[in-house]
């Protein structure tokens, strides 16, 4: 079972530079053409499923606009109990 992840983008900081989109090894990030931030940028978003929560996007973001979450596999939870 592949690990699942997701991101949250802070529109206050995202400037639509596309560095996260280019760095994503899963190719699941894009700039949202239907939204503009208060500063007039198209923010990044997950345009399809497949995020693993690797956090490479957050590492390359010069504005620290991305927060990455990763689902904890059930197998790891059972082993810890």
PyMOL Python script that loads the backbone (N, CA, C, O; Angstrom):
from pymol import cmd

cmd.read_pdbstr("""\
ATOM      1  N   UNK A   1       0.839  -1.169   0.000  1.00  0.00           N
ATOM      2  CA  UNK A   1       0.000   0.000   0.000  1.00  0.00           C
ATOM      3  C   UNK A   1       0.896   1.249   0.000  1.00  0.00           C
ATOM      4  O   UNK A   1       1.694   1.429   0.921  1.00  0.00           O
ATOM      5  N   UNK A   2       0.778   2.104  -1.007  1.00  0.00           N
ATOM      6  CA  UNK A   2       1.623   3.290  -1.062  1.00  0.00           C
ATOM      7  C   UNK A   2       1.236   4.299   0.015  1.00  0.00           C
ATOM      8  O   UNK A   2       0.076   4.401   0.413  1.00  0.00           O
ATOM      9  N   UNK A   3       2.228   5.030   0.465  1.00  0.00           N
ATOM     10  CA  UNK A   3       1.997   6.075   1.460  1.00  0.00           C
ATOM     11  C   UNK A   3       1.254   7.227   0.800  1.00  0.00           C
ATOM     12  O   UNK A   3       1.555   7.596  -0.335  1.00  0.00           O
ATOM     13  N   UNK A   4       0.286   7.794   1.510  1.00  0.00           N
ATOM     14  CA  UNK A   4      -0.480   8.915   0.972  1.00  0.00           C
ATOM     15  C   UNK A   4      -0.084  10.195   1.698  1.00  0.00           C
ATOM     16  O   UNK A   4       0.168  10.199   2.903  1.00  0.00           O
ATOM     17  N   UNK A   5      -0.038  11.257   0.944  1.00  0.00           N
ATOM     18  CA  UNK A   5       0.266  12.551   1.521  1.00  0.00           C
ATOM     19  C   UNK A   5      -0.610  13.619   0.913  1.00  0.00           C
ATOM     20  O   UNK A   5      -1.346  13.368  -0.040  1.00  0.00           O
ATOM     21  N   UNK A   6      -0.527  14.806   1.465  1.00  0.00           N
ATOM     22  CA  UNK A   6      -1.247  15.952   0.920  1.00  0.00           C
ATOM     23  C   UNK A   6      -0.534  17.219   1.361  1.00  0.00           C
ATOM     24  O   UNK A   6       0.306  17.193   2.260  1.00  0.00           O
ATOM     25  N   UNK A   7      -0.871  18.307   0.727  1.00  0.00           N
ATOM     26  CA  UNK A   7      -0.246  19.582   1.054  1.00  0.00           C
ATOM     27  C   UNK A   7      -1.303  20.626   1.370  1.00  0.00           C
ATOM     28  O   UNK A   7      -2.456  20.521   0.953  1.00  0.00           O
ATOM     29  N   UNK A   8      -0.882  21.627   2.110  1.00  0.00           N
ATOM     30  CA  UNK A   8      -1.667  22.837   2.299  1.00  0.00           C
ATOM     31  C   UNK A   8      -0.793  23.984   1.808  1.00  0.00           C
ATOM     32  O   UNK A   8       0.391  24.059   2.136  1.00  0.00           O
ATOM     33  N   UNK A   9      -1.384  24.869   1.026  1.00  0.00           N
ATOM     34  CA  UNK A   9      -0.661  26.005   0.473  1.00  0.00           C
ATOM     35  C   UNK A   9      -1.163  27.273   1.152  1.00  0.00           C
ATOM     36  O   UNK A   9      -2.365  27.539   1.182  1.00  0.00           O
ATOM     37  N   UNK A  10      -0.242  28.045   1.692  1.00  0.00           N
ATOM     38  CA  UNK A  10      -0.589  29.320   2.316  1.00  0.00           C
ATOM     39  C   UNK A  10      -0.612  30.385   1.226  1.00  0.00           C
ATOM     40  O   UNK A  10       0.436  30.803   0.733  1.00  0.00           O
ATOM     41  N   UNK A  11      -1.813  30.819   0.854  1.00  0.00           N
ATOM     42  CA  UNK A  11      -1.970  31.796  -0.222  1.00  0.00           C
ATOM     43  C   UNK A  11      -1.293  33.127   0.078  1.00  0.00           C
ATOM     44  O   UNK A  11      -0.979  33.886  -0.839  1.00  0.00           O
ATOM     45  N   UNK A  12      -1.072  33.407   1.334  1.00  0.00           N
ATOM     46  CA  UNK A  12      -0.410  34.652   1.703  1.00  0.00           C
ATOM     47  C   UNK A  12       1.038  34.665   1.219  1.00  0.00           C
ATOM     48  O   UNK A  12       1.581  35.726   0.909  1.00  0.00           O
ATOM     49  N   UNK A  13       1.663  33.491   1.153  1.00  0.00           N
ATOM     50  CA  UNK A  13       3.077  33.406   0.785  1.00  0.00           C
ATOM     51  C   UNK A  13       3.343  32.860  -0.607  1.00  0.00           C
ATOM     52  O   UNK A  13       4.367  33.191  -1.206  1.00  0.00           O
ATOM     53  N   UNK A  14       2.443  32.023  -1.145  1.00  0.00           N
ATOM     54  CA  UNK A  14       2.685  31.418  -2.464  1.00  0.00           C
ATOM     55  C   UNK A  14       2.674  32.496  -3.542  1.00  0.00           C
ATOM     56  O   UNK A  14       1.719  33.263  -3.662  1.00  0.00           O
ATOM     57  N   UNK A  15       3.755  32.539  -4.325  1.00  0.00           N
ATOM     58  CA  UNK A  15       3.849  33.533  -5.394  1.00  0.00           C
ATOM     59  C   UNK A  15       3.820  32.890  -6.780  1.00  0.00           C
ATOM     60  O   UNK A  15       4.156  33.534  -7.774  1.00  0.00           O
ATOM     61  N   UNK A  16       3.423  31.635  -6.842  1.00  0.00           N
ATOM     62  CA  UNK A  16       3.257  30.961  -8.130  1.00  0.00           C
ATOM     63  C   UNK A  16       4.542  30.801  -8.915  1.00  0.00           C
ATOM     64  O   UNK A  16       4.519  30.862 -10.144  1.00  0.00           O
ATOM     65  N   UNK A  17       5.656  30.598  -8.242  1.00  0.00           N
ATOM     66  CA  UNK A  17       6.954  30.509  -8.926  1.00  0.00           C
ATOM     67  C   UNK A  17       7.143  29.186  -9.660  1.00  0.00           C
ATOM     68  O   UNK A  17       8.008  29.080 -10.530  1.00  0.00           O
ATOM     69  N   UNK A  18       6.357  28.193  -9.325  1.00  0.00           N
ATOM     70  CA  UNK A  18       6.365  26.873  -9.964  1.00  0.00           C
ATOM     71  C   UNK A  18       7.553  25.993  -9.607  1.00  0.00           C
ATOM     72  O   UNK A  18       7.719  24.932 -10.207  1.00  0.00           O
ATOM     73  N   UNK A  19       8.378  26.393  -8.659  1.00  0.00           N
ATOM     74  CA  UNK A  19       9.501  25.546  -8.263  1.00  0.00           C
ATOM     75  C   UNK A  19       9.014  24.228  -7.676  1.00  0.00           C
ATOM     76  O   UNK A  19       9.612  23.181  -7.924  1.00  0.00           O
ATOM     77  N   UNK A  20       7.941  24.268  -6.906  1.00  0.00           N
ATOM     78  CA  UNK A  20       7.392  23.044  -6.313  1.00  0.00           C
ATOM     79  C   UNK A  20       6.834  22.118  -7.389  1.00  0.00           C
ATOM     80  O   UNK A  20       6.976  20.898  -7.310  1.00  0.00           O
ATOM     81  N   UNK A  21       6.202  22.709  -8.388  1.00  0.00           N
ATOM     82  CA  UNK A  21       5.629  21.928  -9.489  1.00  0.00           C
ATOM     83  C   UNK A  21       6.740  21.177 -10.225  1.00  0.00           C
ATOM     84  O   UNK A  21       6.594  19.996 -10.539  1.00  0.00           O
ATOM     85  N   UNK A  22       7.826  21.853 -10.493  1.00  0.00           N
ATOM     86  CA  UNK A  22       8.951  21.253 -11.219  1.00  0.00           C
ATOM     87  C   UNK A  22       9.675  20.211 -10.384  1.00  0.00           C
ATOM     88  O   UNK A  22      10.210  19.248 -10.932  1.00  0.00           O
ATOM     89  N   UNK A  23       9.702  20.385  -9.063  1.00  0.00           N
ATOM     90  CA  UNK A  23      10.448  19.476  -8.189  1.00  0.00           C
ATOM     91  C   UNK A  23       9.669  18.220  -7.806  1.00  0.00           C
ATOM     92  O   UNK A  23      10.270  17.242  -7.363  1.00  0.00           O
ATOM     93  N   UNK A  24       8.364  18.226  -7.966  1.00  0.00           N
ATOM     94  CA  UNK A  24       7.539  17.104  -7.517  1.00  0.00           C
ATOM     95  C   UNK A  24       7.850  15.836  -8.310  1.00  0.00           C
ATOM     96  O   UNK A  24       7.620  15.792  -9.519  1.00  0.00           O
ATOM     97  N   UNK A  25       8.374  14.797  -7.636  1.00  0.00           N
ATOM     98  CA  UNK A  25       8.697  13.554  -8.354  1.00  0.00           C
ATOM     99  C   UNK A  25       7.456  12.772  -8.791  1.00  0.00           C
ATOM    100  O   UNK A  25       7.538  11.933  -9.688  1.00  0.00           O
ATOM    101  N   UNK A  26       6.316  13.040  -8.166  1.00  0.00           N
ATOM    102  CA  UNK A  26       5.078  12.338  -8.513  1.00  0.00           C
ATOM    103  C   UNK A  26       4.277  13.079  -9.583  1.00  0.00           C
ATOM    104  O   UNK A  26       3.309  12.536 -10.115  1.00  0.00           O
ATOM    105  N   UNK A  27       4.668  14.306  -9.901  1.00  0.00           N
ATOM    106  CA  UNK A  27       3.990  15.129 -10.916  1.00  0.00           C
ATOM    107  C   UNK A  27       2.511  15.338 -10.587  1.00  0.00           C
ATOM    108  O   UNK A  27       1.641  15.211 -11.449  1.00  0.00           O
ATOM    109  N   UNK A  28       2.248  15.663  -9.314  1.00  0.00           N
ATOM    110  CA  UNK A  28       0.864  15.864  -8.891  1.00  0.00           C
ATOM    111  C   UNK A  28       0.555  17.319  -8.539  1.00  0.00           C
ATOM    112  O   UNK A  28      -0.577  17.641  -8.178  1.00  0.00           O
ATOM    113  N   UNK A  29       1.543  18.192  -8.643  1.00  0.00           N
ATOM    114  CA  UNK A  29       1.335  19.611  -8.352  1.00  0.00           C
ATOM    115  C   UNK A  29       1.196  20.413  -9.635  1.00  0.00           C
ATOM    116  O   UNK A  29       1.785  20.080 -10.664  1.00  0.00           O
ATOM    117  N   UNK A  30       0.413  21.467  -9.555  1.00  0.00           N
ATOM    118  CA  UNK A  30       0.241  22.401 -10.673  1.00  0.00           C
ATOM    119  C   UNK A  30      -0.136  23.748 -10.085  1.00  0.00           C
ATOM    120  O   UNK A  30      -0.444  23.852  -8.897  1.00  0.00           O
ATOM    121  N   UNK A  31      -0.112  24.770 -10.910  1.00  0.00           N
ATOM    122  CA  UNK A  31      -0.634  26.060 -10.494  1.00  0.00           C
ATOM    123  C   UNK A  31      -2.112  26.085 -10.827  1.00  0.00           C
ATOM    124  O   UNK A  31      -2.521  25.641 -11.900  1.00  0.00           O
ATOM    125  N   UNK A  32      -2.906  26.598  -9.918  1.00  0.00           N
ATOM    126  CA  UNK A  32      -4.354  26.602 -10.084  1.00  0.00           C
ATOM    127  C   UNK A  32      -4.769  27.751 -11.002  1.00  0.00           C
ATOM    128  O   UNK A  32      -4.718  28.910 -10.590  1.00  0.00           O
ATOM    129  N   UNK A  33      -5.179  27.455 -12.233  1.00  0.00           N
ATOM    130  CA  UNK A  33      -5.540  28.514 -13.178  1.00  0.00           C
ATOM    131  C   UNK A  33      -6.861  29.206 -12.833  1.00  0.00           C
ATOM    132  O   UNK A  33      -7.171  30.261 -13.386  1.00  0.00           O
ATOM    133  N   UNK A  34      -7.634  28.616 -11.926  1.00  0.00           N
ATOM    134  CA  UNK A  34      -8.946  29.151 -11.571  1.00  0.00           C
ATOM    135  C   UNK A  34      -8.931  30.039 -10.334  1.00  0.00           C
ATOM    136  O   UNK A  34      -9.962  30.603  -9.968  1.00  0.00           O
ATOM    137  N   UNK A  35      -7.783  30.171  -9.687  1.00  0.00           N
ATOM    138  CA  UNK A  35      -7.703  30.959  -8.453  1.00  0.00           C
ATOM    139  C   UNK A  35      -6.564  31.961  -8.526  1.00  0.00           C
ATOM    140  O   UNK A  35      -5.551  31.724  -9.183  1.00  0.00           O
ATOM    141  N   UNK A  36      -6.739  33.065  -7.852  1.00  0.00           N
ATOM    142  CA  UNK A  36      -5.690  34.062  -7.668  1.00  0.00           C
ATOM    143  C   UNK A  36      -5.575  34.355  -6.180  1.00  0.00           C
ATOM    144  O   UNK A  36      -6.579  34.427  -5.471  1.00  0.00           O
ATOM    145  N   UNK A  37      -4.342  34.521  -5.715  1.00  0.00           N
ATOM    146  CA  UNK A  37      -4.146  34.930  -4.329  1.00  0.00           C
ATOM    147  C   UNK A  37      -4.429  36.426  -4.229  1.00  0.00           C
ATOM    148  O   UNK A  37      -4.658  37.090  -5.240  1.00  0.00           O
ATOM    149  N   UNK A  38      -4.414  36.944  -3.022  1.00  0.00           N
ATOM    150  CA  UNK A  38      -4.651  38.379  -2.826  1.00  0.00           C
ATOM    151  C   UNK A  38      -3.573  39.227  -3.487  1.00  0.00           C
ATOM    152  O   UNK A  38      -3.773  40.416  -3.732  1.00  0.00           O
ATOM    153  N   UNK A  39      -2.429  38.612  -3.773  1.00  0.00           N
ATOM    154  CA  UNK A  39      -1.332  39.325  -4.440  1.00  0.00           C
ATOM    155  C   UNK A  39      -1.360  39.134  -5.952  1.00  0.00           C
ATOM    156  O   UNK A  39      -0.510  39.674  -6.658  1.00  0.00           O
ATOM    157  N   UNK A  40      -2.331  38.369  -6.457  1.00  0.00           N
ATOM    158  CA  UNK A  40      -2.497  38.192  -7.888  1.00  0.00           C
ATOM    159  C   UNK A  40      -1.754  37.027  -8.507  1.00  0.00           C
ATOM    160  O   UNK A  40      -1.542  37.003  -9.719  1.00  0.00           O
ATOM    161  N   UNK A  41      -1.354  36.058  -7.695  1.00  0.00           N
ATOM    162  CA  UNK A  41      -0.636  34.881  -8.195  1.00  0.00           C
ATOM    163  C   UNK A  41      -1.563  33.670  -8.258  1.00  0.00           C
ATOM    164  O   UNK A  41      -2.511  33.567  -7.479  1.00  0.00           O
ATOM    165  N   UNK A  42      -1.292  32.769  -9.173  1.00  0.00           N
ATOM    166  CA  UNK A  42      -1.983  31.480  -9.216  1.00  0.00           C
ATOM    167  C   UNK A  42      -1.248  30.556  -8.239  1.00  0.00           C
ATOM    168  O   UNK A  42      -0.075  30.254  -8.460  1.00  0.00           O
ATOM    169  N   UNK A  43      -1.901  30.101  -7.171  1.00  0.00           N
ATOM    170  CA  UNK A  43      -1.215  29.268  -6.184  1.00  0.00           C
ATOM    171  C   UNK A  43      -1.081  27.817  -6.638  1.00  0.00           C
ATOM    172  O   UNK A  43      -1.807  27.349  -7.515  1.00  0.00           O
ATOM    173  N   UNK A  44      -0.144  27.130  -6.022  1.00  0.00           N
ATOM    174  CA  UNK A  44       0.047  25.707  -6.284  1.00  0.00           C
ATOM    175  C   UNK A  44      -1.094  24.917  -5.644  1.00  0.00           C
ATOM    176  O   UNK A  44      -1.705  25.363  -4.673  1.00  0.00           O
ATOM    177  N   UNK A  45      -1.367  23.748  -6.198  1.00  0.00           N
ATOM    178  CA  UNK A  45      -2.368  22.841  -5.620  1.00  0.00           C
ATOM    179  C   UNK A  45      -2.121  21.430  -6.148  1.00  0.00           C
ATOM    180  O   UNK A  45      -1.415  21.239  -7.137  1.00  0.00           O
ATOM    181  N   UNK A  46      -2.711  20.451  -5.476  1.00  0.00           N
ATOM    182  CA  UNK A  46      -2.645  19.062  -5.940  1.00  0.00           C
ATOM    183  C   UNK A  46      -3.700  18.887  -7.021  1.00  0.00           C
ATOM    184  O   UNK A  46      -4.896  18.956  -6.740  1.00  0.00           O
ATOM    185  N   UNK A  47      -3.266  18.662  -8.248  1.00  0.00           N
ATOM    186  CA  UNK A  47      -4.229  18.542  -9.342  1.00  0.00           C
ATOM    187  C   UNK A  47      -4.676  17.110  -9.582  1.00  0.00           C
ATOM    188  O   UNK A  47      -5.586  16.862 -10.372  1.00  0.00           O
ATOM    189  N   UNK A  48      -4.035  16.169  -8.898  1.00  0.00           N
ATOM    190  CA  UNK A  48      -4.487  14.780  -8.974  1.00  0.00           C
ATOM    191  C   UNK A  48      -3.929  14.017  -7.780  1.00  0.00           C
ATOM    192  O   UNK A  48      -3.061  14.522  -7.068  1.00  0.00           O
ATOM    193  N   UNK A  49      -4.419  12.818  -7.561  1.00  0.00           N
ATOM    194  CA  UNK A  49      -3.947  11.989  -6.453  1.00  0.00           C
ATOM    195  C   UNK A  49      -2.578  11.407  -6.777  1.00  0.00           C
ATOM    196  O   UNK A  49      -2.175  11.340  -7.938  1.00  0.00           O
ATOM    197  N   UNK A  50      -1.879  10.993  -5.745  1.00  0.00           N
ATOM    198  CA  UNK A  50      -0.581  10.374  -5.932  1.00  0.00           C
ATOM    199  C   UNK A  50       0.510  10.984  -5.073  1.00  0.00           C
ATOM    200  O   UNK A  50       1.655  10.532  -5.118  1.00  0.00           O
ATOM    201  N   UNK A  51       0.178  12.005  -4.290  1.00  0.00           N
ATOM    202  CA  UNK A  51       1.160  12.625  -3.398  1.00  0.00           C
ATOM    203  C   UNK A  51       1.577  11.600  -2.351  1.00  0.00           C
ATOM    204  O   UNK A  51       0.731  10.921  -1.768  1.00  0.00           O
ATOM    205  N   UNK A  52       2.883  11.489  -2.115  1.00  0.00           N
ATOM    206  CA  UNK A  52       3.405  10.561  -1.113  1.00  0.00           C
ATOM    207  C   UNK A  52       3.851  11.276   0.159  1.00  0.00           C
ATOM    208  O   UNK A  52       4.259  10.632   1.125  1.00  0.00           O
ATOM    209  N   UNK A  53       3.775  12.603   0.159  1.00  0.00           N
ATOM    210  CA  UNK A  53       4.206  13.351   1.334  1.00  0.00           C
ATOM    211  C   UNK A  53       5.712  13.419   1.467  1.00  0.00           C
ATOM    212  O   UNK A  53       6.229  13.537   2.578  1.00  0.00           O
ATOM    213  N   UNK A  54       6.425  13.347   0.357  1.00  0.00           N
ATOM    214  CA  UNK A  54       7.895  13.342   0.396  1.00  0.00           C
ATOM    215  C   UNK A  54       8.471  14.680   0.848  1.00  0.00           C
ATOM    216  O   UNK A  54       9.602  14.725   1.332  1.00  0.00           O
ATOM    217  N   UNK A  55       7.724  15.761   0.701  1.00  0.00           N
ATOM    218  CA  UNK A  55       8.084  17.116   1.148  1.00  0.00           C
ATOM    219  C   UNK A  55       9.168  17.796   0.319  1.00  0.00           C
ATOM    220  O   UNK A  55       9.710  18.817   0.742  1.00  0.00           O
ATOM    221  N   UNK A  56       9.490  17.261  -0.831  1.00  0.00           N
ATOM    222  CA  UNK A  56      10.458  17.934  -1.703  1.00  0.00           C
ATOM    223  C   UNK A  56       9.921  19.299  -2.118  1.00  0.00           C
ATOM    224  O   UNK A  56      10.685  20.260  -2.216  1.00  0.00           O
ATOM    225  N   UNK A  57       8.629  19.394  -2.360  1.00  0.00           N
ATOM    226  CA  UNK A  57       8.027  20.670  -2.748  1.00  0.00           C
ATOM    227  C   UNK A  57       8.249  21.724  -1.669  1.00  0.00           C
ATOM    228  O   UNK A  57       8.578  22.870  -1.976  1.00  0.00           O
ATOM    229  N   UNK A  58       8.070  21.343  -0.414  1.00  0.00           N
ATOM    230  CA  UNK A  58       8.252  22.289   0.687  1.00  0.00           C
ATOM    231  C   UNK A  58       9.716  22.692   0.837  1.00  0.00           C
ATOM    232  O   UNK A  58      10.011  23.827   1.212  1.00  0.00           O
ATOM    233  N   UNK A  59      10.622  21.784   0.549  1.00  0.00           N
ATOM    234  CA  UNK A  59      12.042  22.088   0.666  1.00  0.00           C
ATOM    235  C   UNK A  59      12.509  23.106  -0.375  1.00  0.00           C
ATOM    236  O   UNK A  59      13.377  23.929  -0.087  1.00  0.00           O
ATOM    237  N   UNK A  60      11.947  23.057  -1.566  1.00  0.00           N
ATOM    238  CA  UNK A  60      12.386  23.974  -2.622  1.00  0.00           C
ATOM    239  C   UNK A  60      11.619  25.292  -2.619  1.00  0.00           C
ATOM    240  O   UNK A  60      12.012  26.227  -3.316  1.00  0.00           O
ATOM    241  N   UNK A  61      10.539  25.389  -1.856  1.00  0.00           N
ATOM    242  CA  UNK A  61       9.722  26.607  -1.844  1.00  0.00           C
ATOM    243  C   UNK A  61      10.479  27.742  -1.160  1.00  0.00           C
ATOM    244  O   UNK A  61      10.765  27.656   0.034  1.00  0.00           O
ATOM    245  N   UNK A  62      10.809  28.807  -1.899  1.00  0.00           N
ATOM    246  CA  UNK A  62      11.567  29.902  -1.301  1.00  0.00           C
ATOM    247  C   UNK A  62      10.757  30.722  -0.302  1.00  0.00           C
ATOM    248  O   UNK A  62      11.335  31.469   0.488  1.00  0.00           O
ATOM    249  N   UNK A  63       9.455  30.600  -0.320  1.00  0.00           N
ATOM    250  CA  UNK A  63       8.593  31.377   0.566  1.00  0.00           C
ATOM    251  C   UNK A  63       8.047  30.562   1.739  1.00  0.00           C
ATOM    252  O   UNK A  63       7.303  31.095   2.562  1.00  0.00           O
ATOM    253  N   UNK A  64       8.401  29.285   1.828  1.00  0.00           N
ATOM    254  CA  UNK A  64       7.886  28.387   2.872  1.00  0.00           C
ATOM    255  C   UNK A  64       6.355  28.409   2.904  1.00  0.00           C
ATOM    256  O   UNK A  64       5.741  28.467   3.969  1.00  0.00           O
ATOM    257  N   UNK A  65       5.764  28.363   1.724  1.00  0.00           N
ATOM    258  CA  UNK A  65       4.308  28.448   1.598  1.00  0.00           C
ATOM    259  C   UNK A  65       3.607  27.100   1.685  1.00  0.00           C
ATOM    260  O   UNK A  65       2.378  27.049   1.734  1.00  0.00           O
ATOM    261  N   UNK A  66       4.360  26.017   1.705  1.00  0.00           N
ATOM    262  CA  UNK A  66       3.759  24.684   1.678  1.00  0.00           C
ATOM    263  C   UNK A  66       3.939  23.961   3.008  1.00  0.00           C
ATOM    264  O   UNK A  66       5.013  23.992   3.609  1.00  0.00           O
ATOM    265  N   UNK A  67       2.877  23.315   3.449  1.00  0.00           N
ATOM    266  CA  UNK A  67       2.938  22.412   4.587  1.00  0.00           C
ATOM    267  C   UNK A  67       2.560  21.042   4.052  1.00  0.00           C
ATOM    268  O   UNK A  67       1.534  20.885   3.390  1.00  0.00           O
ATOM    269  N   UNK A  68       3.387  20.061   4.339  1.00  0.00           N
ATOM    270  CA  UNK A  68       3.180  18.713   3.804  1.00  0.00           C
ATOM    271  C   UNK A  68       2.761  17.779   4.933  1.00  0.00           C
ATOM    272  O   UNK A  68       3.323  17.811   6.028  1.00  0.00           O
ATOM    273  N   UNK A  69       1.774  16.959   4.648  1.00  0.00           N
ATOM    274  CA  UNK A  69       1.298  15.966   5.603  1.00  0.00           C
ATOM    275  C   UNK A  69       1.444  14.579   4.989  1.00  0.00           C
ATOM    276  O   UNK A  69       1.334  14.400   3.776  1.00  0.00           O
ATOM    277  N   UNK A  70       1.693  13.611   5.854  1.00  0.00           N
ATOM    278  CA  UNK A  70       1.855  12.231   5.400  1.00  0.00           C
ATOM    279  C   UNK A  70       1.025  11.319   6.295  1.00  0.00           C
ATOM    280  O   UNK A  70       1.106  11.378   7.522  1.00  0.00           O
ATOM    281  N   UNK A  71       0.233  10.482   5.654  1.00  0.00           N
ATOM    282  CA  UNK A  71      -0.603   9.532   6.383  1.00  0.00           C
ATOM    283  C   UNK A  71       0.287   8.476   7.027  1.00  0.00           C
ATOM    284  O   UNK A  71       1.196   7.949   6.385  1.00  0.00           O
ATOM    285  N   UNK A  72       0.028   8.169   8.283  1.00  0.00           N
ATOM    286  CA  UNK A  72       0.779   7.128   8.970  1.00  0.00           C
ATOM    287  C   UNK A  72       0.195   5.771   8.604  1.00  0.00           C
ATOM    288  O   UNK A  72      -0.989   5.526   8.834  1.00  0.00           O
ATOM    289  N   UNK A  73       1.011   4.886   8.038  1.00  0.00           N
ATOM    290  CA  UNK A  73       0.486   3.557   7.667  1.00  0.00           C
ATOM    291  C   UNK A  73      -0.037   2.811   8.892  1.00  0.00           C
ATOM    292  O   UNK A  73       0.548   2.898   9.971  1.00  0.00           O
ATOM    293  N   UNK A  74      -1.116   2.094   8.730  1.00  0.00           N
ATOM    294  CA  UNK A  74      -1.719   1.328   9.825  1.00  0.00           C
ATOM    295  C   UNK A  74      -0.753   0.297  10.388  1.00  0.00           C
ATOM    296  O   UNK A  74      -0.776   0.015  11.586  1.00  0.00           O
ATOM    297  N   UNK A  75       0.088  -0.264   9.541  1.00  0.00           N
ATOM    298  CA  UNK A  75       1.054  -1.274   9.981  1.00  0.00           C
ATOM    299  C   UNK A  75       1.998  -0.680  11.039  1.00  0.00           C
ATOM    300  O   UNK A  75       2.320  -1.350  12.021  1.00  0.00           O
ATOM    301  N   UNK A  76       2.437   0.550  10.850  1.00  0.00           N
ATOM    302  CA  UNK A  76       3.326   1.204  11.802  1.00  0.00           C
ATOM    303  C   UNK A  76       2.608   1.497  13.112  1.00  0.00           C
ATOM    304  O   UNK A  76       3.209   1.399  14.182  1.00  0.00           O
ATOM    305  N   UNK A  77       1.338   1.852  13.039  1.00  0.00           N
ATOM    306  CA  UNK A  77       0.566   2.116  14.246  1.00  0.00           C
ATOM    307  C   UNK A  77       0.399   0.854  15.077  1.00  0.00           C
ATOM    308  O   UNK A  77       0.485   0.913  16.304  1.00  0.00           O
ATOM    309  N   UNK A  78       0.163  -0.284  14.438  1.00  0.00           N
ATOM    310  CA  UNK A  78       0.003  -1.556  15.169  1.00  0.00           C
ATOM    311  C   UNK A  78       1.304  -1.970  15.828  1.00  0.00           C
ATOM    312  O   UNK A  78       1.286  -2.497  16.940  1.00  0.00           O
ATOM    313  N   UNK A  79       2.439  -1.745  15.166  1.00  0.00           N
ATOM    314  CA  UNK A  79       3.744  -2.133  15.718  1.00  0.00           C
ATOM    315  C   UNK A  79       4.098  -1.296  16.944  1.00  0.00           C
ATOM    316  O   UNK A  79       4.774  -1.781  17.851  1.00  0.00           O
ATOM    317  N   UNK A  80       3.647  -0.050  16.976  1.00  0.00           N
ATOM    318  CA  UNK A  80       3.960   0.847  18.088  1.00  0.00           C
ATOM    319  C   UNK A  80       3.120   0.546  19.324  1.00  0.00           C
ATOM    320  O   UNK A  80       3.488   0.920  20.437  1.00  0.00           O
ATOM    321  N   UNK A  81       1.996  -0.128  19.128  1.00  0.00           N
ATOM    322  CA  UNK A  81       1.073  -0.380  20.252  1.00  0.00           C
ATOM    323  C   UNK A  81       1.515  -1.498  21.148  1.00  0.00           C
ATOM    324  O   UNK A  81       0.836  -1.812  22.125  1.00  0.00           O
TER     325      UNK A  81
END
""", "prot")
cmd.dss("prot")
cmd.show_as("cartoon", "prot")
cmd.util.cbc("prot")
cmd.orient("prot")
